[in-house]
């Protein structure tokens, strides 16, 4: 599940950031794919850590053990 969430979020966020910062130029697609690759490389390990910490925090607050 974490993989698919990270793929989707990095895809959409990289599109938005490249569109804002670069605009729709001739090299937009290349800049977007480069940004997506970097975002994915950073986002995947980050999401794994955040997911584990989030589950622990929710379990501590609710008393319900999450998988």
C-alpha positions as CSV (number, residue, x, y, z in Angstrom):
1,X,0.0,0.0,0.0
2,X,2.8,2.4,0.9
3,X,4.3,1.9,-2.6
4,X,1.1,2.9,-4.4
5,X,0.5,5.9,-2.2
6,X,4.1,7.1,-2.7
7,X,3.9,6.6,-6.5
8,X,0.6,8.5,-6.8
9,X,1.6,11.4,-4.5
10,X,5.0,11.9,-5.9
11,X,3.6,11.8,-9.5
12,X,1.0,14.5,-8.8
13,X,3.2,16.6,-6.6
14,X,6.1,16.6,-9.0
15,X,3.7,17.6,-11.8
16,X,2.4,20.5,-9.8
17,X,5.8,21.7,-8.7
18,X,7.3,21.6,-12.1
19,X,4.3,23.3,-13.6
20,X,4.6,26.1,-11.0
21,X,8.4,26.5,-11.1
22,X,9.2,25.8,-14.8
23,X,5.9,26.3,-16.6
24,X,4.7,24.3,-19.6
25,X,7.8,24.6,-21.7
26,X,9.3,22.4,-24.4
27,X,11.3,20.4,-21.7
28,X,8.4,20.2,-19.2
29,X,8.0,16.4,-19.6
30,X,11.7,15.7,-19.1
31,X,11.8,18.1,-16.0
32,X,8.7,16.4,-14.6
33,X,10.0,12.9,-15.0
34,X,13.3,13.9,-13.4
35,X,11.5,15.6,-10.5
36,X,9.3,12.5,-10.2
37,X,12.3,10.2,-10.0
38,X,13.9,12.4,-7.3
39,X,10.6,12.7,-5.4
40,X,10.1,9.0,-5.5
41,X,13.6,8.2,-4.3
42,X,13.1,10.6,-1.3
43,X,9.4,9.8,-0.8
44,X,9.6,6.0,-0.5
45,X,11.9,5.7,2.5
46,X,10.3,8.7,4.1
47,X,6.8,7.3,3.7
48,X,7.9,4.0,5.2
49,X,9.3,5.7,8.3
50,X,6.3,8.1,8.7
51,X,3.8,5.2,8.2
52,X,5.4,3.2,11.1
53,X,5.6,6.3,13.4
54,X,2.0,7.2,12.6
55,X,0.8,3.7,13.4
56,X,2.6,3.8,16.8
57,X,1.1,7.2,17.6
58,X,-2.4,6.2,16.7
59,X,-2.1,3.0,18.7
60,X,-0.8,4.9,21.7
61,X,-3.7,7.4,21.5
62,X,-6.5,4.9,20.8
63,X,-5.2,1.7,22.4
64,X,-6.0,-0.1,19.2
65,X,-3.2,-2.2,17.7
66,X,-2.9,-1.4,13.9
67,X,-1.3,-3.8,11.4
